[in-house]
Amino acid sequence: MRQIVLDTETTGLEPAQGHRIIEIGCVELVNRRLSGRTFHQYLQPDREIDEGAVEVHGITNAFLADKPRFADIVEDFIDFVRGAELVIHNAPFDVGFLNSELQRLGGDWGTVEDHCGVLDTLALARRLHPGQKNNLDALCRRYAVDNSNRELHGALLDAEILADVYLCMTGGQVALSLDASTGEAGGQERGQAIRRLDPARPPLPVLRPDGDELAAHEARLEALDKAAGGSCLWRRLETGVSGN
């Protein structure tokens, strides 16, 4: 399973008002592990950046003056995300901007949804934590994900943080215990659980589960699926239900 955690920074809030993407950051997950592959690009928007937007991300027109335009990088971007599931916090915002950029290039590129599935982690967080704050900073506090370097928003940094939050939020790489009575993993476990793949590491031995272990695994999946409101990804993979 290949997923791309994606974030953008923009000149303002509304693509319908001519606002543009000025930064794209992507982090690749393969089978729910960080692969180490990323896509990161600053973009020349050919328009002024709103003052309020600069206060959020700190990116200025002067910094972007020599950067490529979206048309220059669209092929590389689509090649990177094609066939994956995009994992985005408040997906309608980023997808709306991406589709606006694609539309400016004519009809040849279609829409983001023509190339990828999309999973909105904000919608997922609202199902898991109704009535609570579910912005990225709040989720970092809830799942003990380190965001101390996030003084300003940045597309690649925010994508990396969201990858950690998403894996914690959906149960993967948080607690490997099969004890269904165990609640959430502690904050220290969650914060230290996610690691990049080490290509130099030798292959691990494969140990097949016995009947008791399979039954415990099934019980744990049932508990996770119930806690996640039916969105447990392991359960989707076993049943063949799409996560789009």
N, C-alpha and C positions, 0 to 999 in steps of 0.2 A: 504494500500500500504506500503510495507516494502522495505526500501533502506538501503544500507550499504555504508557509505562514507569511502573510503579506501586510505591508503598511505603506501608506503614502503621506506626503506632505503637499500642501496646495497653496495657491495664492489667496484663497478665500474659501467661502463655504458653499457656493452655488455654481455648479458647472453651467447651469442655464443662463447665468449672468456673465459667462465668458471666463470664469476662473479656470485655472489650469493646474496640472500636476507639476511639481518642481522637484520631487524626490520620490523614488520607489525603492523599497527595501524588501527583500525576500530571503527566507531561510527554509531550506529543504529538510523535511522529515521523511525517512524511509522506514516503514514498519515501526512508526512511532519512536524513532531514534534520530537525533540530529546527525545528518550525514557530513556536515562541514561545508556543503555547497551553499553559496549565497549568490544573490543577484542584487547589485546596488548601483543606482545611477541618479545623479543630479541632472536636472533638465532646465533648459532655457525656456521660459514661458511666453516670451514676446508680449508681456504686459506687466504692469506694476503689481507688486505684492501688497495686499492690504496691510496696514500698520498693525492691526490686531493679530494677523497671522504671523508677522515677524516676531511679535512678542511671544508667541507660542513656540515657534521652531527656530527662531534666530537666523533664518536664511534670508539673505538680501539679494536684490537685483544685481548689485555689483559682483557678488560672489558667483552668480549664475551667468554672468556675461559671456564667458567662453565655454559654457557647457553645451552639449548636444541638445537637439530638439527631440521630442517624442518620436517623430518620423524617422530619426536616425537610429533609434534603438528598438523600435517596435518588433523587428524580426527576432532579435536576440531575446527580448522579453517573452514573446509568445513561445519561442522555442524552449525557454526555461520552464514555463508554467504549463505547457500543453500536456493534457492527459492527467494532470494532478487534480487534487481537491484543494482549493484555496481556503485557507483558514484566516479569517479576517474579523477584527473586532469592530462592530457596527459596519457590516459588509455593504449595506446599501450605499453608504457614503463613498467608499473607495471604488466599488464596482461602478457606481454612477459616474465618477470621474474618469475611470479607465474607459468605459464605453463612450463617454464624450470625446476622449482623445482618439479612440478608434474611428468614430464617426467622422471626425475631421479629415481622416485620411481616405474617405470614400467607403464604399461598401465591401471592398475586398477582404477586410479583416474580420468582418462580422462583429460579434460581441464577445465579451469575456466568457459568457456562459456557453458559447459555441466551442470553446477550447478547454474549459475546466468546469468542475463542480465547485460549489461555493458553500462553506459552512460559516455561519455567523456566530462567533463566540459570545457576542453580547446577548443575543437571543438565548443561547445555551445557558449563560450565567443567570439570566432573569428567570429561567425555569428552575435552576438549581437553588437560587437565592432570591426568591420573590420578596419585594418590598425593601430590598437592601441596595446600597450603592454598588454598581457593577462596572464602573469605569476601570481602566487598566490599573491605576494606582490602588484602588480599593481591592481589586483581586490580588494584587501583589501582597498587600498586607494580609489578606485572608489566607493565602496559600504560602506565606513566608517565602516569597520569591524576591530576591535582591534586586531593587531598582534604584539603588543609591546613586548611580551614574546618570539618572534621568533628570537632569536639571532643566533641560529643554527637550521638547519632542524631537525625535529623529526617526526616520522611517526604518533604517536597518536596526538600530538599537531597540525600537519598539517592537519590531518583528521578533527579535531574539527574546525579549522579555515575554511577549505573548506566547511564543513557543513553549517556554517553561510553564507559564500559567495554564495553557491549554492542556498540556500533559498532566499537570497536577489535577486540573479540574475534571478530567475525564478518567482519572484513576490509573493511567499507565505510568509506570516508573515512580509510583508514590509509595505503595506498600505491597510487597510481594507475599505477605503472609496470607495463607489460605484459611485463617481462622475467621469465620464469618462474624464472630462476636466482636472482632476488633473494629473500632471506629476509624476515624481519619488517622493517618500517620501524623506524628508530631511535626511541628514546624521545622525543626532541624533536619529531620529525615526528608521532608519535602524539598527543602532548600538545597540539599546536597544530592538529591536523587538523580538528577539529569546529567548525563555525561556525553561528550562527543565520542564517536567511534574512533578507535585507535587502529589504523590499518596494519600496524606492526604487531598487534596482539595475535598470538596463535589461536586457531579455532578452539572453541570450547567443546568439551564432550557432550553428547546428547544422551540424556537419561530419560527413558520412557516412563510415564506414570503408571502406577498400578491402579486397580479398581477403586480402592479407597481414596486415592489421590484425585482420580477423575471425578468422583462424587463430590469431594470437597471443592474442587475447581468449579463444578457446576453450581453448587450452592453459593459460592462466592460471586459468580457471574450474575446469578439471580438477585443477590443483594445489591450489587453495583448497578444493575439495570433498574431496579426499583428506586434506588437513591437518585439516579440520573434521569428519572422520568421517562424511561424507555429509550435513552440515547446512548447506552453503553456500546462502544465501538467493537469490543470483542464479540458481543452478542450479534451485532450487525454482520460481522465477518462470518460467523458460524451459520447464520440464517440466510446470508446472501442479500440482505436488505441494503439498499443504497443509502449512503450518508448525505446525499445531495439534498 
